[in-house]
Amino acid sequence: MASNSFFVLHVFVMFSLASMALSDSLSPSFYDHVCPEALPAIKRVVEDAVKQERRMGASLLRLHFHDCFVNGCDASILLDKTTTIDSEKTAIPNNNSIRGFDVIDKIKSEVDKCCGRSIVSCADIVAVAARDSVVAEEGIRLQQVEPQQTMISHLHFWTYQRFINSFKKQGLDEKDLVALSGGHTLGFAQCSTFRNRIYNDTNIDSTFASQRKANCPRRGGNTNLAPLDPTPALFDSKYFSNLVSKKGLLHSDQELFNGGQTDNLVKKYSTNLGSFSKDYAEAMIKMGNIKPLDRNQGQIRVNCRKWNV
């Protein structure tokens, strides 16, 4: 079991490169050959960002999920709204919620300096930053997990069935849903996303609800924060333990342990960090393989916030 030390999970998988125009096929060692300083540069910026603000690790992980889940991992989540682009940033689930764009901008600048030109795709930056953010948060180490393209969206009002239907459309299953939901072991949620749960849901521990009400009144305080699990800066299995105890912060989280077919898996993860870590890594890989782009598909942007002219 991991505490403050790393739970090391060796995941050796092929890097799925979203916007690679220099190779005939996807390669796990692409940047080792064309710019060996790229990945270390990303790691340095991420570690610095997490040191300055511990929430940033969870934010970068969530940014990766949202990039992948809509239409594959293409860094479209980074594009600013224009007259021709309806930005994902301002979509209802993301507006005023998705964070980390400034960190990605800084990474892009540093990597381009190291490499001498824009050779690292924005999608790769988002994915490598997500991987490194988990390590920076002192949790499980994903040694090579899909740098290109999780954490479930804070669609806090969704039912289990709505979630699983959405996942199946992307080729994912119930185990992937539960494992990726475990990304909520990191970070915080705003009062506006869990107010209805603590005041109206019946499948909630009464003491837990009272504790959350102290910082989340019926009116006002929408941006007040509460941790998604008792150890919001550590990648562990406490998120699942909370669900078993009816202490899930979000309605959508508690749906995973509410008398349905995923109850047994939640129980398993709550007491078996190794199993959760393995399944989480595998689900991240599957997520990264949603509609991957290969040679001559897409572009390596000079500015991650807009398409090249």
Secondary structure, DSSP 8 states (H G I E B T S, - for coil): --SSS-EEEEEE-----TT--S-SS--TTHHHHH-TTHHHHHHHHHHHHHHH-THHHHHHHHHHHHHHHHHSSSSGGG----SS---GGGSTTTTTT---HHHHHHHHHHHHHHHSSS-S-HHHHHHHHHHHHHHHTTSEEEEE--TT-------TT--HHHHHHHHHHTT--HHHHHHHHGGGGS-EEEHHHHHHHHHH-SSS-HHHHHHHHTTS-SSS-TT-EEESSS-TTS-SSHHHHHHHTT--SSHHHHTTSSSSTTHHHHHHHHH-HHHHHHHHHHHHHHHHTSS---TTSS---SSTTS---
